[in-house]
């Protein structure tokens, strides 16, 4: 290992705002594998005119294998900072440029909405490539909202990895400590397609029996969702712990509607929601604070960091939100990417 050299230069982590501490932890983790890591932290700001600026020196950038650390949601500030940073890293002559955006920006806008909204991932990818002066090598994201997001880039540009199995396994292990009957609920066909195989694999690993229900969720658009009915092992809901699986929780309103629909069908014991991405925006705090909430727990990965969102601390401390860290997985991904070995085993 000591004699091995990456053809892309030394590894440098370039953290976006809020990812500086994460970069430090990743450096410690990766360097235990005899892989030196540098950190180049850009400075972002706004001038008195409110125009944005960025400062980034060439040290640890020029000739280096640069990995930008960030995550959605794709707010205007996040996107502007990302485009500015890509342009500066390219301008400082990085040997290779990779963006790890755990939650792909604007990924919920993955298809045209009626006659007034276009799908936006192709635009985001195009702007990222342009900002990087055509030198963007790879985008790595976690549990994309829809598989077609991968097609927004050239072949091999966007790589999807999954944290769902790790989050679900922790939830199921904790469920088995106190419950004998467990029902896994898929709120819509998309969740079933994405996660049914992983759920089955985890259940086999833990040698446990689970029942399954499917929801009929009708989506008029990305903001208009109606829960229609529940099918399959509905008779097994009585007295069960229900684990509802999906890719993200935004305002938590859909999770609450799903929980209410399930509770209307049977006297269940508890309802836990399991998602990868904790967007937790809009009315999320109010929805999590509801008295007699139909949602008992929310399991999430920290792909969208929670540490900088102090308003979520009470829910984490109380156990309402259970956080499964993806730091170790992220370190493995960066390590294998740097040495040009497959990261598919982390999927």
FIFIMAR-667279 format. One record per residue (C-alpha): residue number from 1; x, y negated, z negated. Coordinates in Angstrom, 2 decimals. Last residue first. Layout:
BEGIN
{fike:NUM; xx:X; yy:Y; zz:Z} .
...
// end
This chain:
BEGIN
{fike:347; xx:-24.74; yy:0.48; zz:2.70} .
{fike:346; xx:-21.46; yy:0.60; zz:0.79} .
{fike:345; xx:-20.17; yy:3.49; zz:2.92} .
{fike:344; xx:-20.65; yy:1.27; zz:5.96} .
{fike:343; xx:-17.79; yy:-1.00; zz:4.89} .
{fike:342; xx:-15.42; yy:0.66; zz:7.33} .
{fike:341; xx:-11.73; yy:-0.14; zz:7.20} .
{fike:340; xx:-10.23; yy:-3.28; zz:8.68} .
{fike:339; xx:-7.97; yy:-4.00; zz:5.71} .
{fike:338; xx:-9.70; yy:-7.31; zz:4.97} .
{fike:337; xx:-13.14; yy:-5.78; zz:5.51} .
{fike:336; xx:-12.33; yy:-2.96; zz:3.11} .
{fike:335; xx:-11.30; yy:-5.39; zz:0.35} .
{fike:334; xx:-14.15; yy:-7.83; zz:1.01} .
{fike:333; xx:-16.76; yy:-5.06; zz:0.87} .
{fike:332; xx:-15.26; yy:-3.49; zz:-2.24} .
{fike:331; xx:-15.27; yy:-6.86; zz:-4.03} .
{fike:330; xx:-18.88; yy:-7.44; zz:-3.05} .
{fike:329; xx:-19.85; yy:-4.03; zz:-4.40} .
{fike:328; xx:-18.18; yy:-4.84; zz:-7.73} .
{fike:327; xx:-19.89; yy:-8.25; zz:-7.88} .
{fike:326; xx:-23.36; yy:-6.89; zz:-7.05} .
{fike:325; xx:-24.66; yy:-7.36; zz:-10.57} .
{fike:324; xx:-28.04; yy:-5.90; zz:-11.51} .
{fike:323; xx:-30.20; yy:-8.51; zz:-13.26} .
{fike:322; xx:-33.30; yy:-7.56; zz:-15.28} .
{fike:321; xx:-35.88; yy:-10.36; zz:-15.41} .
{fike:320; xx:-38.56; yy:-10.08; zz:-18.11} .
{fike:319; xx:-35.78; yy:-8.90; zz:-20.42} .
{fike:318; xx:-36.24; yy:-11.77; zz:-22.87} .
{fike:317; xx:-32.73; yy:-13.09; zz:-22.24} .
{fike:316; xx:-33.18; yy:-12.94; zz:-18.45} .
{fike:315; xx:-36.55; yy:-14.70; zz:-18.62} .
{fike:314; xx:-35.21; yy:-17.42; zz:-20.93} .
{fike:313; xx:-32.16; yy:-17.92; zz:-18.65} .
{fike:312; xx:-34.17; yy:-18.64; zz:-15.49} .
{fike:311; xx:-34.26; yy:-22.41; zz:-16.02} .
{fike:310; xx:-30.46; yy:-22.37; zz:-16.27} .
{fike:309; xx:-30.06; yy:-21.69; zz:-12.58} .
{fike:308; xx:-26.28; yy:-21.63; zz:-12.12} .
{fike:307; xx:-25.93; yy:-18.10; zz:-13.50} .
{fike:306; xx:-28.76; yy:-16.78; zz:-11.29} .
{fike:305; xx:-26.65; yy:-16.22; zz:-8.19} .
{fike:304; xx:-28.56; yy:-15.34; zz:-4.99} .
{fike:303; xx:-27.10; yy:-11.88; zz:-4.42} .
{fike:302; xx:-27.57; yy:-11.43; zz:-8.17} .
{fike:301; xx:-29.56; yy:-8.22; zz:-7.76} .
{fike:300; xx:-33.12; yy:-8.17; zz:-9.04} .
{fike:299; xx:-35.44; yy:-6.18; zz:-11.32} .
{fike:298; xx:-38.66; yy:-7.95; zz:-12.36} .
{fike:297; xx:-40.55; yy:-6.69; zz:-15.38} .
{fike:296; xx:-44.10; yy:-6.66; zz:-16.79} .
{fike:295; xx:-46.07; yy:-8.15; zz:-13.90} .
{fike:294; xx:-49.84; yy:-8.23; zz:-14.60} .
{fike:293; xx:-49.15; yy:-11.32; zz:-16.74} .
{fike:292; xx:-51.09; yy:-11.52; zz:-20.00} .
{fike:291; xx:-49.96; yy:-15.11; zz:-20.42} .
{fike:290; xx:-48.26; yy:-16.42; zz:-17.29} .
{fike:289; xx:-44.65; yy:-17.49; zz:-17.76} .
{fike:288; xx:-43.32; yy:-15.65; zz:-14.68} .
{fike:287; xx:-45.90; yy:-17.38; zz:-12.49} .
{fike:286; xx:-45.02; yy:-20.80; zz:-13.91} .
{fike:285; xx:-41.32; yy:-20.16; zz:-13.31} .
{fike:284; xx:-41.92; yy:-18.88; zz:-9.77} .
{fike:283; xx:-44.14; yy:-21.80; zz:-8.72} .
{fike:282; xx:-41.66; yy:-23.09; zz:-6.12} .
{fike:281; xx:-38.52; yy:-20.96; zz:-6.13} .
{fike:280; xx:-37.41; yy:-17.59; zz:-7.44} .
{fike:279; xx:-35.08; yy:-16.52; zz:-4.60} .
{fike:278; xx:-34.10; yy:-13.40; zz:-6.53} .
{fike:277; xx:-32.98; yy:-11.12; zz:-3.69} .
{fike:276; xx:-32.83; yy:-7.34; zz:-3.97} .
{fike:275; xx:-36.31; yy:-6.55; zz:-5.23} .
{fike:274; xx:-37.87; yy:-4.24; zz:-7.83} .
{fike:273; xx:-41.24; yy:-5.18; zz:-9.34} .
{fike:272; xx:-42.31; yy:-3.41; zz:-12.54} .
{fike:271; xx:-45.96; yy:-2.72; zz:-13.43} .
{fike:270; xx:-46.82; yy:-1.07; zz:-16.74} .
{fike:269; xx:-49.14; yy:1.56; zz:-18.20} .
{fike:268; xx:-51.67; yy:1.77; zz:-15.37} .
{fike:267; xx:-55.40; yy:1.68; zz:-15.94} .
{fike:266; xx:-56.46; yy:2.17; zz:-12.31} .
{fike:265; xx:-57.61; yy:0.52; zz:-9.08} .
{fike:264; xx:-57.87; yy:-3.05; zz:-10.34} .
{fike:263; xx:-54.41; yy:-2.69; zz:-11.88} .
{fike:262; xx:-52.93; yy:-1.97; zz:-8.43} .
{fike:261; xx:-54.58; yy:-5.04; zz:-6.91} .
{fike:260; xx:-53.43; yy:-7.19; zz:-9.84} .
{fike:259; xx:-49.84; yy:-6.00; zz:-9.46} .
{fike:258; xx:-49.90; yy:-6.72; zz:-5.71} .
{fike:257; xx:-51.31; yy:-10.20; zz:-6.31} .
{fike:256; xx:-48.63; yy:-10.84; zz:-8.94} .
{fike:255; xx:-45.84; yy:-9.66; zz:-6.64} .
{fike:254; xx:-47.22; yy:-11.88; zz:-3.88} .
{fike:253; xx:-47.19; yy:-14.85; zz:-6.26} .
{fike:252; xx:-43.58; yy:-14.25; zz:-7.33} .
{fike:251; xx:-42.65; yy:-17.69; zz:-5.85} .
{fike:250; xx:-39.77; yy:-16.11; zz:-3.93} .
{fike:249; xx:-39.19; yy:-12.45; zz:-4.78} .
{fike:248; xx:-37.18; yy:-10.47; zz:-2.26} .
{fike:247; xx:-36.66; yy:-7.20; zz:-0.37} .
{fike:246; xx:-39.52; yy:-5.06; zz:-1.67} .
{fike:245; xx:-40.25; yy:-2.25; zz:-4.14} .
{fike:244; xx:-43.13; yy:-1.82; zz:-6.61} .
{fike:243; xx:-42.37; yy:0.52; zz:-9.52} .
{fike:242; xx:-45.59; yy:1.58; zz:-11.24} .
{fike:241; xx:-45.49; yy:3.19; zz:-14.68} .
{fike:240; xx:-48.40; yy:5.59; zz:-14.82} .
{fike:239; xx:-51.44; yy:5.89; zz:-17.07} .
{fike:238; xx:-53.84; yy:6.29; zz:-14.12} .
{fike:237; xx:-51.88; yy:5.69; zz:-10.92} .
{fike:236; xx:-51.89; yy:9.39; zz:-9.99} .
{fike:235; xx:-55.33; yy:9.20; zz:-8.38} .
{fike:234; xx:-53.95; yy:6.66; zz:-5.88} .
{fike:233; xx:-51.42; yy:9.14; zz:-4.50} .
{fike:232; xx:-51.98; yy:8.01; zz:-0.85} .
{fike:231; xx:-53.51; yy:4.56; zz:-0.24} .
{fike:230; xx:-53.92; yy:1.03; zz:-1.62} .
{fike:229; xx:-56.05; yy:-1.81; zz:-0.23} .
{fike:228; xx:-56.18; yy:-5.30; zz:1.34} .
{fike:227; xx:-53.50; yy:-7.51; zz:-0.21} .
{fike:226; xx:-53.61; yy:-10.83; zz:1.68} .
{fike:225; xx:-50.55; yy:-12.93; zz:2.51} .
{fike:224; xx:-50.40; yy:-16.44; zz:3.97} .
{fike:223; xx:-46.96; yy:-18.05; zz:3.63} .
{fike:222; xx:-44.87; yy:-16.17; zz:6.22} .
{fike:221; xx:-47.87; yy:-15.98; zz:8.55} .
{fike:220; xx:-51.23; yy:-14.20; zz:8.62} .
{fike:219; xx:-49.70; yy:-11.37; zz:6.62} .
{fike:218; xx:-51.92; yy:-8.38; zz:5.85} .
{fike:217; xx:-50.68; yy:-6.11; zz:3.07} .
{fike:216; xx:-52.09; yy:-2.59; zz:3.11} .
{fike:215; xx:-50.27; yy:-1.02; zz:0.18} .
{fike:214; xx:-48.79; yy:2.45; zz:0.04} .
{fike:213; xx:-48.69; yy:4.70; zz:-3.02} .
{fike:212; xx:-46.11; yy:7.30; zz:-3.98} .
{fike:211; xx:-45.60; yy:9.79; zz:-6.79} .
{fike:210; xx:-42.26; yy:10.55; zz:-8.39} .
{fike:209; xx:-40.58; yy:13.72; zz:-9.58} .
{fike:208; xx:-37.12; yy:13.53; zz:-11.11} .
{fike:207; xx:-33.74; yy:15.10; zz:-10.39} .
{fike:206; xx:-31.81; yy:11.84; zz:-10.88} .
{fike:205; xx:-29.99; yy:12.28; zz:-7.58} .
{fike:204; xx:-33.18; yy:13.50; zz:-5.91} .
{fike:203; xx:-35.12; yy:10.44; zz:-7.12} .
{fike:202; xx:-32.29; yy:8.23; zz:-5.84} .
{fike:201; xx:-32.37; yy:9.87; zz:-2.41} .
{fike:200; xx:-36.17; yy:9.61; zz:-2.16} .
{fike:199; xx:-36.08; yy:5.90; zz:-3.03} .
{fike:198; xx:-33.32; yy:5.30; zz:-0.46} .
{fike:197; xx:-35.34; yy:7.07; zz:2.25} .
{fike:196; xx:-38.51; yy:5.12; zz:1.41} .
{fike:195; xx:-36.73; yy:1.75; zz:1.38} .
{fike:194; xx:-36.79; yy:0.06; zz:4.77} .
{fike:193; xx:-39.70; yy:1.79; zz:6.47} .
{fike:192; xx:-41.89; yy:1.70; zz:3.34} .
{fike:191; xx:-41.07; yy:-1.95; zz:2.69} .
{fike:190; xx:-42.10; yy:-2.82; zz:6.25} .
{fike:189; xx:-45.30; yy:-0.78; zz:5.96} .
{fike:188; xx:-46.52; yy:-2.89; zz:3.07} .
{fike:187; xx:-46.58; yy:-3.09; zz:-0.73} .
{fike:186; xx:-44.65; yy:0.18; zz:-1.17} .
{fike:185; xx:-45.50; yy:1.51; zz:-4.63} .
{fike:184; xx:-43.39; yy:4.05; zz:-6.49} .
{fike:183; xx:-45.46; yy:5.89; zz:-9.10} .
{fike:182; xx:-43.84; yy:7.16; zz:-12.27} .
{fike:181; xx:-45.26; yy:9.60; zz:-14.82} .
{fike:180; xx:-43.18; yy:10.61; zz:-17.82} .
{fike:179; xx:-42.21; yy:7.17; zz:-19.07} .
{fike:178; xx:-39.77; yy:5.95; zz:-21.73} .
{fike:177; xx:-36.23; yy:6.86; zz:-20.69} .
{fike:176; xx:-37.31; yy:7.67; zz:-17.13} .
{fike:175; xx:-38.11; yy:3.99; zz:-16.50} .
{fike:174; xx:-34.58; yy:2.94; zz:-17.45} .
{fike:173; xx:-33.09; yy:5.35; zz:-14.91} .
{fike:172; xx:-35.66; yy:4.25; zz:-12.32} .
{fike:171; xx:-34.79; yy:0.57; zz:-12.75} .
{fike:170; xx:-31.06; yy:1.23; zz:-12.55} .
{fike:169; xx:-31.53; yy:3.36; zz:-9.45} .
{fike:168; xx:-33.72; yy:0.74; zz:-7.79} .
{fike:167; xx:-31.08; yy:-1.95; zz:-8.16} .
{fike:166; xx:-28.30; yy:0.28; zz:-6.83} .
{fike:165; xx:-30.43; yy:1.54; zz:-3.94} .
{fike:164; xx:-31.48; yy:-1.97; zz:-2.96} .
{fike:163; xx:-27.98; yy:-3.36; zz:-2.69} .
{fike:162; xx:-27.74; yy:-2.84; zz:1.05} .
{fike:161; xx:-25.23; yy:-3.89; zz:3.70} .
{fike:160; xx:-26.01; yy:-5.62; zz:6.98} .
{fike:159; xx:-23.28; yy:-6.58; zz:9.43} .
{fike:158; xx:-23.82; yy:-9.48; zz:11.82} .
{fike:157; xx:-21.25; yy:-10.05; zz:14.59} .
{fike:156; xx:-21.01; yy:-6.44; zz:15.76} .
{fike:155; xx:-23.01; yy:-6.95; zz:18.94} .
{fike:154; xx:-23.60; yy:-10.71; zz:19.45} .
{fike:153; xx:-25.89; yy:-12.40; zz:16.96} .
{fike:152; xx:-29.64; yy:-12.84; zz:16.47} .
{fike:151; xx:-29.99; yy:-9.08; zz:16.95} .
{fike:150; xx:-29.02; yy:-8.51; zz:13.31} .
{fike:149; xx:-32.02; yy:-10.65; zz:12.30} .
{fike:148; xx:-34.21; yy:-8.09; zz:14.11} .
{fike:147; xx:-33.83; yy:-5.74; zz:11.15} .
{fike:146; xx:-36.11; yy:-7.85; zz:8.98} .
{fike:145; xx:-35.70; yy:-9.58; zz:5.61} .
{fike:144; xx:-32.05; yy:-8.57; zz:5.60} .
{fike:143; xx:-30.87; yy:-6.37; zz:2.76} .
{fike:142; xx:-27.45; yy:-7.97; zz:2.20} .
{fike:141; xx:-25.48; yy:-10.11; zz:4.63} .
{fike:140; xx:-22.05; yy:-10.02; zz:6.29} .
{fike:139; xx:-21.30; yy:-12.44; zz:9.14} .
{fike:138; xx:-18.26; yy:-11.65; zz:11.27} .
{fike:137; xx:-15.54; yy:-13.09; zz:13.51} .
{fike:136; xx:-16.43; yy:-16.77; zz:13.74} .
{fike:135; xx:-13.91; yy:-18.28; zz:16.17} .
{fike:134; xx:-16.26; yy:-20.03; zz:18.61} .
{fike:133; xx:-15.35; yy:-23.45; zz:17.25} .
{fike:132; xx:-16.47; yy:-22.41; zz:13.77} .
{fike:131; xx:-19.23; yy:-25.04; zz:13.88} .
{fike:130; xx:-20.39; yy:-23.59; zz:17.20} .
{fike:129; xx:-20.54; yy:-20.07; zz:15.83} .
{fike:128; xx:-22.45; yy:-21.22; zz:12.75} .
{fike:127; xx:-24.84; yy:-23.29; zz:14.88} .
{fike:126; xx:-25.58; yy:-20.32; zz:17.15} .
{fike:125; xx:-26.13; yy:-18.02; zz:14.17} .
{fike:124; xx:-28.56; yy:-20.48; zz:12.57} .
{fike:123; xx:-30.43; yy:-20.96; zz:15.87} .
{fike:122; xx:-30.76; yy:-17.21; zz:16.44} .
{fike:121; xx:-32.01; yy:-16.85; zz:12.82} .
{fike:120; xx:-34.82; yy:-19.42; zz:13.39} .
{fike:119; xx:-37.84; yy:-17.65; zz:14.92} .
{fike:118; xx:-39.88; yy:-20.40; zz:16.55} .
{fike:117; xx:-42.80; yy:-22.23; zz:14.96} .
{fike:116; xx:-45.86; yy:-23.96; zz:16.50} .
{fike:115; xx:-47.73; yy:-21.43; zz:18.65} .
{fike:114; xx:-48.39; yy:-18.70; zz:16.09} .
{fike:113; xx:-45.30; yy:-18.15; zz:13.93} .
{fike:112; xx:-42.36; yy:-16.87; zz:16.00} .
{fike:111; xx:-40.29; yy:-14.26; zz:14.21} .
{fike:110; xx:-37.51; yy:-14.03; zz:11.64} .
{fike:109; xx:-38.41; yy:-17.15; zz:9.71} .
{fike:108; xx:-37.93; yy:-15.18; zz:6.48} .
{fike:107; xx:-34.22; yy:-15.05; zz:7.37} .
{fike:106; xx:-33.89; yy:-18.80; zz:6.90} .
{fike:105; xx:-30.36; yy:-18.39; zz:5.55} .
{fike:104; xx:-29.19; yy:-14.75; zz:5.17} .
{fike:103; xx:-29.11; yy:-13.82; zz:1.49} .
{fike:102; xx:-25.70; yy:-12.37; zz:0.75} .
{fike:101; xx:-23.99; yy:-14.94; zz:2.93} .
{fike:100; xx:-20.53; yy:-13.49; zz:3.46} .
{fike:99; xx:-18.99; yy:-15.56; zz:6.24} .
{fike:98; xx:-15.84; yy:-14.32; zz:7.96} .
{fike:97; xx:-13.12; yy:-16.34; zz:9.68} .
{fike:96; xx:-9.87; yy:-14.85; zz:10.99} .
{fike:95; xx:-6.40; yy:-16.34; zz:11.51} .
{fike:94; xx:-7.45; yy:-19.66; zz:9.96} .
{fike:93; xx:-6.23; yy:-22.61; zz:12.03} .
{fike:92; xx:-7.07; yy:-25.55; zz:9.76} .
{fike:91; xx:-9.65; yy:-26.60; zz:12.36} .
{fike:90; xx:-11.40; yy:-23.26; zz:12.02} .
{fike:89; xx:-11.60; yy:-23.65; zz:8.25} .
{fike:88; xx:-12.75; yy:-27.25; zz:8.74} .
{fike:87; xx:-15.53; yy:-26.38; zz:11.19} .
{fike:86; xx:-16.75; yy:-23.50; zz:9.06} .
{fike:85; xx:-16.83; yy:-25.79; zz:6.02} .
{fike:84; xx:-18.85; yy:-28.48; zz:7.79} .
{fike:83; xx:-21.36; yy:-25.88; zz:9.01} .
{fike:82; xx:-21.66; yy:-24.35; zz:5.54} .
{fike:81; xx:-22.05; yy:-27.71; zz:3.79} .
{fike:80; xx:-24.75; yy:-28.75; zz:6.27} .
{fike:79; xx:-26.56; yy:-25.43; zz:5.78} .
{fike:78; xx:-26.49; yy:-25.51; zz:1.99} .
{fike:77; xx:-27.56; yy:-29.16; zz:1.83} .
{fike:76; xx:-30.47; yy:-28.60; zz:4.25} .
{fike:75; xx:-31.61; yy:-25.54; zz:2.28} .
{fike:74; xx:-30.88; yy:-22.13; zz:3.73} .
{fike:73; xx:-31.80; yy:-19.96; zz:0.78} .
{fike:72; xx:-29.17; yy:-18.69; zz:1.03} .
{fike:71; xx:-25.82; yy:-17.31; zz:0.01} .
{fike:70; xx:-22.16; yy:-18.30; zz:0.00} .
{fike:69; xx:-18.61; yy:-16.98; zz:-0.02} .
{fike:68; xx:-16.40; yy:-17.83; zz:2.97} .
{fike:67; xx:-13.78; yy:-15.19; zz:3.72} .
{fike:66; xx:-10.55; yy:-16.42; zz:5.30} .
{fike:65; xx:-7.88; yy:-14.04; zz:6.64} .
{fike:64; xx:-4.99; yy:-16.50; zz:6.63} .
{fike:63; xx:-2.84; yy:-18.11; zz:9.35} .
{fike:62; xx:-3.76; yy:-21.62; zz:8.17} .
{fike:61; xx:-6.14; yy:-21.40; zz:5.22} .
{fike:60; xx:-3.98; yy:-20.82; zz:2.11} .
{fike:59; xx:-2.76; yy:-24.44; zz:2.32} .
{fike:58; xx:-4.44; yy:-26.26; zz:5.23} .
{fike:57; xx:-6.24; yy:-28.73; zz:2.96} .
{fike:56; xx:-10.01; yy:-28.97; zz:2.59} .
{fike:55; xx:-12.03; yy:-32.11; zz:1.94} .
{fike:54; xx:-15.68; yy:-32.28; zz:2.99} .
{fike:53; xx:-18.00; yy:-35.19; zz:3.74} .
{fike:52; xx:-21.73; yy:-35.84; zz:3.79} .
{fike:51; xx:-23.38; yy:-39.15; zz:4.73} .
{fike:50; xx:-25.34; yy:-40.63; zz:1.84} .
{fike:49; xx:-24.20; yy:-44.15; zz:2.85} .
{fike:48; xx:-22.37; yy:-44.31; zz:-0.48} .
{fike:47; xx:-20.53; yy:-41.20; zz:0.65} .
{fike:46; xx:-21.72; yy:-37.72; zz:-0.22} .
{fike:45; xx:-19.51; yy:-34.93; zz:-1.45} .
{fike:44; xx:-17.98; yy:-31.52; zz:-0.89} .
{fike:43; xx:-14.53; yy:-30.45; zz:-2.08} .
{fike:42; xx:-13.25; yy:-27.19; zz:-0.66} .
{fike:41; xx:-11.84; yy:-24.44; zz:-2.89} .
{fike:40; xx:-9.06; yy:-22.35; zz:-1.37} .
{fike:39; xx:-8.55; yy:-19.14; zz:-3.33} .
{fike:38; xx:-5.69; yy:-16.76; zz:-2.64} .
{fike:37; xx:-5.82; yy:-12.98; zz:-2.97} .
{fike:36; xx:-2.99; yy:-10.47; zz:-3.11} .
{fike:35; xx:-4.03; yy:-6.85; zz:-2.43} .
{fike:34; xx:-2.46; yy:-4.38; zz:-4.84} .
{fike:33; xx:-5.85; yy:-2.80; zz:-5.63} .
{fike:32; xx:-6.04; yy:-4.63; zz:-8.98} .
{fike:31; xx:-5.80; yy:-7.76; zz:-6.82} .
{fike:30; xx:-9.32; yy:-7.12; zz:-5.57} .
{fike:29; xx:-10.92; yy:-7.32; zz:-9.02} .
{fike:28; xx:-9.02; yy:-10.37; zz:-10.26} .
{fike:27; xx:-9.68; yy:-12.26; zz:-7.01} .
{fike:26; xx:-13.35; yy:-11.27; zz:-7.15} .
{fike:25; xx:-13.69; yy:-12.76; zz:-10.64} .
{fike:24; xx:-12.10; yy:-16.03; zz:-9.47} .
{fike:23; xx:-14.31; yy:-16.16; zz:-6.37} .
{fike:22; xx:-17.41; yy:-15.68; zz:-8.54} .
{fike:21; xx:-16.32; yy:-18.62; zz:-10.68} .
{fike:20; xx:-16.10; yy:-20.83; zz:-7.57} .
{fike:19; xx:-19.40; yy:-19.64; zz:-6.04} .
{fike:18; xx:-21.63; yy:-22.52; zz:-7.15} .
{fike:17; xx:-20.50; yy:-24.80; zz:-4.32} .
{fike:16; xx:-19.12; yy:-22.73; zz:-1.39} .
{fike:15; xx:-16.19; yy:-20.48; zz:-2.13} .
{fike:14; xx:-13.29; yy:-19.91; zz:0.28} .
{fike:13; xx:-11.57; yy:-16.61; zz:-0.54} .
{fike:12; xx:-8.19; yy:-16.12; zz:1.12} .
{fike:11; xx:-6.66; yy:-12.81; zz:2.18} .
{fike:10; xx:-3.17; yy:-12.89; zz:3.69} .
{fike:9; xx:-2.81; yy:-12.66; zz:7.45} .
{fike:8; xx:-5.16; yy:-11.20; zz:10.06} .
{fike:7; xx:-2.93; yy:-8.28; zz:11.06} .
{fike:6; xx:-3.07; yy:-7.14; zz:7.45} .
{fike:5; xx:0.22; yy:-5.90; zz:6.09} .
{fike:4; xx:0.91; yy:-2.57; zz:4.41} .
{fike:3; xx:4.24; yy:-2.00; zz:2.66} .
{fike:2; xx:2.80; yy:-2.43; zz:-0.86} .
{fike:1; xx:0.00; yy:0.00; zz:0.00} .
// end
